[in-house]
């Protein structure tokens, strides 16, 4: 019986452990955040037009840019576009 237990331990050491895939988001987006991403799909918005912008920026889904007039605006990042593509929108 001890030999069988040793074999099981040995097999467990040889078996590769499935690595956890990194996820893009650490939390679910609210419906307001999804709506903001949809707005940004068509054009940048003013920096503080929507209260969801700072949280989306923290998540790496939007980035700050300067408009032609020099006013701060936000647009989608590649990650933000990937979220919309994953939803079948883009």
Secondary structure, DSSP 8 states (H G I E B T S, - for coil): -HHHHHHHHHHHHHS--------S-SS---HHHHHHHHHHHHS-EETTSSTTHHHHHHTTSEEEEE-TTS-EEEEE-HHHHHHHHHTT--
